[in-house]
Amino acid sequence: MHRIGIIVVGILLALIILASTLFVVDQRQFAVVYALGEIKDVVSEPGLKFKLPAPLQNVVVLDRRTQTLDSPESKPIFTAEKKSLVIDWLLKWRITDPKLFIRNLGTDMRNAENRLSPIVQAALNEEVTRRTVGAVLSTEREKVMQGIISRLSDDAKSFGIEIVDVRIKRVDFSVNITDAVYRRMQSERQRVANELRSQGTAEGEKIRADADRQREIIVAEAYRDAQKLKGDGDAKASALYSDAFGRDPQFAQFYRSLEAYRSTFRSKSDVMVVDPSSDFFKAMRGAGTGGK
């Protein structure tokens, strides 16, 4: 039994040692083999690989895919016309020389990002300060990005990496300039609104004045036509009265007296003190009492 146990332990140790000599390389990775702290080999072909057991040899894996670095902070950059811009950028990079990368930046990918960020920002500053706002926003935007790539190429090679692309994500004015622009826009919109209100008020006054003028003309013409019709009616009425009264003067006199009474005694509260023997009451006294 003691001998069997030794055999089992030996087999287990052999398996552990054998397992420590095997490692798998993914197609998305570089495998860097260290021998006593020095880089022995870089494996880029995927598959099952062999090495000496630890601690004679160790393996460190690096990501060989394209990495993305966003601008960590947005600092104002002055253009050639002294305008302050805030620019957000994006950098695409990947490892091309694992040995050089490890010697300069170690095995932590964050070290590369920390080194690249200020370099990209400095290159961006140099490109933007040579151009106007209009050029950065539209006409020379592509040239700005190509200029950054050109300035980064040498530094990138010294780190064992390759710059794939640089993109400007956002260009905006700094907060104080943005506020000033918004205030100018607001003032301009307010000016236009006031101008439109003034024009509307003037047009309204003009329309009202024209309407009042037309109303006065229509009322005057209507009054003129009414007076004309009334005059024609009065003339015809007078002619009819004259003709009727001419045929019977006594009846005409009696009718006029009744009209006079109607006009005089219109209200019950009216009081008039008149001599009953006056001609005004002649019609009331009747034909038989005309002289009494």
C-alpha positions as CSV (number, residue, x, y, z in Angstrom):
1,M,0.0,0.0,0.0
2,H,2.8,2.3,0.9
3,R,4.4,1.7,-2.5
4,I,1.1,2.3,-4.3
5,G,0.7,5.6,-2.5
6,I,4.2,6.7,-3.6
7,I,3.3,5.8,-7.2
8,V,0.0,7.8,-7.1
9,V,1.8,10.8,-5.6
10,G,4.5,10.5,-8.3
11,I,1.9,10.4,-11.0
12,L,0.1,13.4,-9.6
13,L,3.3,15.4,-9.4
14,A,4.1,14.4,-13.0
15,L,0.7,15.6,-14.1
16,I,1.1,18.9,-12.3
17,I,4.5,19.5,-13.8
18,L,3.2,18.5,-17.3
19,A,0.2,20.9,-16.9
20,S,2.5,23.7,-15.9
21,T,4.4,23.3,-19.2
22,L,1.2,23.7,-21.3
23,F,-0.5,26.9,-22.2
24,V,-3.1,28.0,-24.7
25,V,-2.7,31.0,-27.0
26,D,-5.9,32.7,-28.1
27,Q,-6.1,34.2,-31.6
28,R,-6.9,37.6,-29.9
29,Q,-3.8,37.5,-27.8
30,F,0.0,37.7,-27.7
31,A,1.7,35.3,-25.3
32,V,5.0,36.5,-23.9
33,V,7.2,33.8,-22.4
34,Y,9.5,34.9,-19.5
35,A,12.6,33.0,-18.5
36,L,14.0,34.1,-15.1
37,G,12.6,37.6,-15.6
38,E,13.7,38.1,-19.2
39,I,11.5,37.9,-22.3
40,K,12.3,34.6,-23.9
41,D,9.8,34.4,-26.7
42,V,6.6,36.0,-28.1
43,V,4.0,33.6,-29.3
44,S,1.4,35.1,-31.8
45,E,0.1,31.9,-33.4
46,P,-2.9,30.5,-31.6
47,G,-3.0,26.9,-30.3
48,L,-1.6,24.7,-27.5
49,K,2.1,25.6,-26.6
50,F,4.8,24.3,-24.4
51,K,7.2,25.9,-22.0
52,L,9.4,25.0,-19.0
53,P,7.5,24.7,-15.7
54,A,7.4,27.6,-13.4
55,P,9.4,29.3,-12.0
56,L,11.8,28.6,-14.9
57,Q,9.4,30.1,-17.4
58,N,6.2,32.2,-17.0
59,V,3.7,33.4,-19.5
60,V,2.1,36.9,-19.7
61,V,-0.9,37.5,-22.1
62,L,-1.4,40.8,-24.0
63,D,-4.6,41.7,-25.9
64,R,-3.7,42.1,-29.6
65,R,-7.1,43.6,-30.6
66,T,-7.6,47.2,-31.4
67,Q,-8.1,49.3,-28.3
68,T,-10.2,52.4,-27.8
69,L,-9.1,55.4,-25.8
70,D,-11.5,58.2,-25.0
71,S,-10.4,61.7,-24.0
72,P,-10.2,61.5,-20.2
73,E,-11.1,65.2,-19.7
74,S,-12.1,68.1,-21.9
75,K,-9.7,71.1,-21.6
76,P,-10.3,74.4,-23.4
77,I,-8.1,74.9,-26.5
78,F,-7.6,78.3,-28.1
79,T,-7.9,78.6,-31.9
80,A,-5.9,80.9,-34.1
81,E,-8.6,83.6,-33.6
82,K,-8.4,83.2,-29.8
83,K,-11.7,81.3,-29.5
84,S,-11.9,78.8,-26.7
85,L,-13.0,75.3,-27.8
86,V,-13.7,72.1,-25.9
87,I,-12.9,69.0,-28.0
88,D,-13.6,65.4,-27.2
89,W,-11.6,62.9,-29.1
90,L,-11.3,59.1,-29.6
91,L,-8.1,57.1,-30.3
92,K,-7.9,53.6,-31.8
93,W,-4.6,51.8,-31.2
94,R,-3.2,48.2,-31.0
95,I,0.0,46.5,-29.9
96,T,2.4,45.6,-32.8
97,D,5.6,44.8,-30.8
98,P,4.9,43.1,-27.5
99,K,8.6,43.1,-26.4
100,L,8.9,46.8,-26.9
101,F,5.5,47.5,-25.3
102,I,6.4,45.5,-22.2
103,R,9.9,47.2,-21.9
104,N,8.4,50.7,-22.1
105,L,4.9,50.3,-20.6
106,G,4.8,47.0,-18.7
107,T,2.0,44.5,-19.0
108,D,-0.8,46.8,-17.8
109,M,-2.8,48.3,-20.7
110,R,-3.8,51.2,-18.5
111,N,-0.1,52.4,-18.5
112,A,-0.4,52.8,-22.3
113,E,-3.6,54.8,-22.0
114,N,-2.0,57.1,-19.3
115,R,1.0,57.7,-21.5
116,L,-1.0,58.2,-24.7
117,S,-3.6,60.7,-23.3
118,P,-1.3,63.7,-22.8
119,I,0.5,63.0,-26.1
120,V,-2.8,63.0,-28.0
121,Q,-3.9,66.1,-26.2
122,A,-0.7,68.0,-27.0
123,A,-0.9,67.0,-30.7
124,L,-4.5,68.2,-30.8
125,N,-3.6,71.5,-29.2
126,E,-0.9,72.1,-31.8
127,E,-3.2,71.3,-34.7
128,V,-6.2,73.4,-33.3
129,T,-4.1,76.5,-32.4
130,R,-3.1,76.8,-36.1
131,R,-6.7,76.9,-37.4
132,T,-9.8,78.9,-37.0
133,V,-13.1,77.7,-35.5
134,G,-14.6,77.3,-39.0
135,A,-11.7,75.2,-40.1
136,V,-11.8,72.9,-37.1
137,L,-15.6,72.5,-37.3
138,S,-15.9,71.7,-41.0
139,T,-13.3,72.6,-43.7
140,E,-10.1,71.1,-42.2
141,R,-11.5,68.7,-39.6
142,E,-10.0,65.7,-41.5
143,K,-6.7,67.4,-41.7
144,V,-6.7,68.0,-38.0
145,M,-7.2,64.3,-37.3
146,Q,-4.5,63.3,-39.9
147,G,-2.1,65.8,-38.4
148,I,-2.6,64.2,-34.9
149,I,-1.9,60.7,-36.3
150,S,1.3,62.0,-38.0
151,R,2.5,63.6,-34.8
152,L,1.7,60.4,-32.8
153,S,3.4,57.9,-35.1
154,D,7.0,58.2,-33.8
155,D,5.9,58.1,-30.2
156,A,3.7,55.1,-30.9
157,K,6.5,53.2,-32.5
158,S,8.7,53.7,-29.5
159,F,6.0,52.2,-27.3
160,G,5.5,49.2,-29.7
161,I,2.0,50.2,-30.7
162,E,0.3,51.4,-33.9
163,I,-2.1,54.3,-34.1
164,V,-5.1,53.0,-36.1
165,D,-7.3,56.1,-36.2
166,V,-8.1,59.4,-34.4
167,R,-11.6,60.9,-34.4
168,I,-13.0,64.1,-33.1
169,K,-16.3,63.3,-31.4
170,R,-17.5,66.7,-30.3
171,V,-16.4,70.3,-30.7
172,D,-18.1,72.9,-28.6
173,F,-17.4,76.3,-27.2
174,S,-16.3,76.6,-23.6
175,V,-19.0,77.4,-21.0
176,N,-18.4,81.2,-20.8
177,I,-18.4,81.6,-24.6
178,T,-21.4,79.3,-24.9
179,D,-23.3,81.4,-22.5
180,A,-22.4,84.6,-24.4
181,V,-23.5,83.0,-27.7
182,Y,-26.8,81.9,-26.1
183,R,-27.3,85.5,-24.8
184,R,-26.6,86.9,-28.2
185,M,-29.0,84.5,-29.8
186,Q,-31.6,85.4,-27.2
187,S,-31.1,89.1,-27.8
188,E,-31.3,88.7,-31.5
189,R,-34.5,86.6,-31.2
190,Q,-35.9,89.2,-28.8
191,R,-35.0,92.0,-31.3
192,V,-36.7,90.2,-34.1
193,A,-39.7,89.5,-32.0
194,N,-40.0,93.1,-30.9
195,E,-39.6,94.2,-34.5
196,L,-42.4,91.8,-35.6
197,R,-44.6,93.1,-32.8
198,S,-44.0,96.7,-33.8
199,Q,-44.8,95.8,-37.4
200,G,-47.9,94.0,-36.3
201,T,-49.0,96.9,-34.1
202,A,-48.4,99.4,-37.0
203,E,-50.4,97.1,-39.4
204,G,-53.2,96.8,-36.8
205,E,-53.4,100.6,-36.4
206,K,-53.4,101.0,-40.1
207,I,-56.2,98.4,-40.5
208,R,-58.2,100.0,-37.7
209,A,-57.8,103.5,-39.1
210,D,-58.9,102.3,-42.6
211,A,-61.9,100.5,-41.0
212,D,-62.9,103.6,-39.1
213,R,-62.5,105.7,-42.3
214,Q,-64.7,103.3,-44.2
215,R,-67.2,103.2,-41.4
216,E,-67.4,107.0,-41.4
217,I,-67.9,107.0,-45.2
218,I,-70.5,104.3,-45.1
219,V,-72.4,106.0,-42.2
220,A,-72.2,109.4,-44.0
221,E,-73.4,107.9,-47.2
222,A,-76.2,106.0,-45.5
223,Y,-77.2,109.2,-43.6
224,R,-77.2,111.1,-46.9
225,D,-79.3,108.5,-48.6
226,A,-81.7,108.3,-45.6
227,Q,-82.0,112.1,-45.5
228,K,-82.7,112.1,-49.3
229,L,-85.3,109.4,-48.9
230,K,-86.8,111.2,-45.9
231,G,-86.9,114.4,-47.9
232,D,-88.5,112.7,-50.8
233,G,-91.0,111.1,-48.4
234,D,-91.7,114.4,-46.7
235,A,-92.2,116.1,-50.0
236,K,-94.6,113.4,-51.2
237,A,-96.4,113.5,-47.8
238,S,-96.7,117.3,-48.0
239,A,-98.0,117.1,-51.5
240,L,-100.6,114.5,-50.4
241,Y,-101.5,116.6,-47.4
242,S,-101.8,119.7,-49.5
243,D,-104.0,117.9,-52.0
244,A,-106.1,116.3,-49.3
245,F,-106.4,119.5,-47.3
246,G,-107.1,121.5,-50.4
247,R,-110.2,119.4,-51.1
248,D,-111.7,120.0,-47.6
249,P,-110.1,122.9,-45.7
250,Q,-112.4,122.5,-42.7
251,F,-111.4,118.9,-42.2
252,A,-107.8,119.9,-42.6
253,Q,-108.1,122.5,-39.8
254,F,-109.8,119.9,-37.6
255,Y,-107.1,117.3,-38.3
256,R,-104.3,119.8,-37.5
257,S,-106.1,120.6,-34.2
258,L,-106.2,116.9,-33.3
259,E,-102.5,116.5,-34.0
260,A,-101.8,119.6,-31.9
261,Y,-103.9,118.1,-29.0
262,R,-102.1,114.8,-29.4
263,S,-98.7,116.5,-29.2
264,T,-99.7,118.7,-26.2
265,F,-101.4,116.1,-24.1
266,R,-98.9,113.3,-24.6
267,S,-98.5,112.6,-20.8
268,K,-101.0,112.5,-18.0
269,S,-98.8,114.5,-15.8
270,D,-98.6,117.5,-18.2
271,V,-100.3,120.7,-16.9
272,M,-101.1,123.7,-19.1
273,V,-103.0,126.8,-18.1
274,V,-104.7,128.3,-21.1
275,D,-107.9,130.4,-21.6
276,P,-110.7,128.0,-22.7
277,S,-112.0,130.6,-25.0
278,S,-108.8,130.7,-27.0
279,D,-108.6,129.3,-30.6
280,F,-106.6,126.4,-29.3
281,F,-109.7,124.7,-27.9
282,K,-111.9,125.6,-30.8
283,A,-112.1,122.0,-32.1
284,M,-113.1,120.8,-28.6
285,R,-115.9,123.3,-28.2
286,G,-117.5,122.0,-31.4
287,A,-119.0,123.8,-34.3
288,G,-122.0,125.1,-32.5
289,T,-120.1,126.9,-29.8
290,G,-117.5,128.5,-32.0
291,G,-118.2,132.1,-30.9
292,K,-119.0,131.5,-27.2
